[in-house]
Amino acid sequence: QSITGLKDGDSAHFECTLVPVNDQNLKVEWFHNGQPLHHKNRMKMVSDFGFVVMDIAYVQSHDSGEYVCKASNE
């Protein structure tokens, strides 16, 4: 879902649900404008029991763009 109207210092929250829940080979990755995202002080990514969340604390102007969550397995 698109998030608009955020100001510097606001937070952003993204979530989705994945199936199958118990797939040991399931890999979840987040991308920002096509580039892989990694855990940072401001970014927290969690994937547990099919529930996937990414939170960005105190957004900054360079955080604008497209975010994609990609799930893959064998």
Secondary structure, DSSP 8 states (H G I E B T S, - for coil): -------TT--EEEEEE-S-TT-TT-EEEEEETTEE----SSEEEEEETTEEEEEESS--GGG-S-EEEEEE--
